[in-house]
Amino acid sequence: MPKTSNKIVEIGPGLGDLTKKLLEQKDVIAFEIDKDLCEYLRKRFAKELASGKFVLHCGDVLDVWQGNLIEEDYDLVANLPYYVATNIVLKALEDDRCKNILVMLQKEVADKFSAKPKDRNFSALSVIAQSAGEAKRLFVVKPDSFIPPPKVDSAVLWIHKKQSVKDQGFLDFLKVAFSQPRKKLLKNLSTRYDKELLGQIFAQLDLPQTLRPHEATTSIYHQIYAKLKEQIDGKDNSTASIPTAAPAK
């Protein structure tokens, strides 16, 4: 657990085993979608709820997460359900109040968030995480650690945030850049942006036209986007807005 003075937010506490450990260290604000589990947690942590040490919100956290989840600085510490883990981490990376993320999720997703340039798993998620701060996969958790065991490995991911990432134009740009990860970056970007303009930007940045998405650094992506946006914003705004894209891969 991050050693900070921040509040702890837990998403999906389930039966409360991690919650119990967290409450030994700090107050906890938890969000649980399952009504039956909420009732169980109210009974298990009745004393902590009465004292205010434990605050439980019942319902889908994504329904109430508009901007900042809470109005205090917090660290997200959670065992995240696989099906929603990526969205939760992305929301936390956008949230100005979230300062650290320590979560267990599917290993494949943790690898994408923590990958470095030239790694096979380097993706739009890697660029977003590196844009926010420092991301590390701490360790792998095998299926036999759970009852019932899942069919895939899990991993603990840690992200120390230095800033939030909420520029939707940049996020859309990354979706285009990684739309076909094994093809050339220039080819991917050319599906949405002017190829001649992209060629000029690549030349200005001294980038080879054979560069593939996983080979470019996070800094390179910011530089390409800044120059692309500068050129587009300099034209008629009614026809030159940066287009939206498909979901990140």
PyMOL commands that set and color helices and strands:
alter all, ss='L'
color gray80, all
select helices_A, chain A and resi 17-23+35-44+46-51+61-64+82-94+107-114+124-132+143-145+168-177+185-190+195-204+213-215+218-233
alter helices_A, ss='H'
color red, helices_A
select strands_A, chain A and resi 7-11+28-32+54-58+74-79+98-106+133-141+154-161
alter strands_A, ss='S'
color yellow, strands_A
deselect
rebuild
show_as cartoon
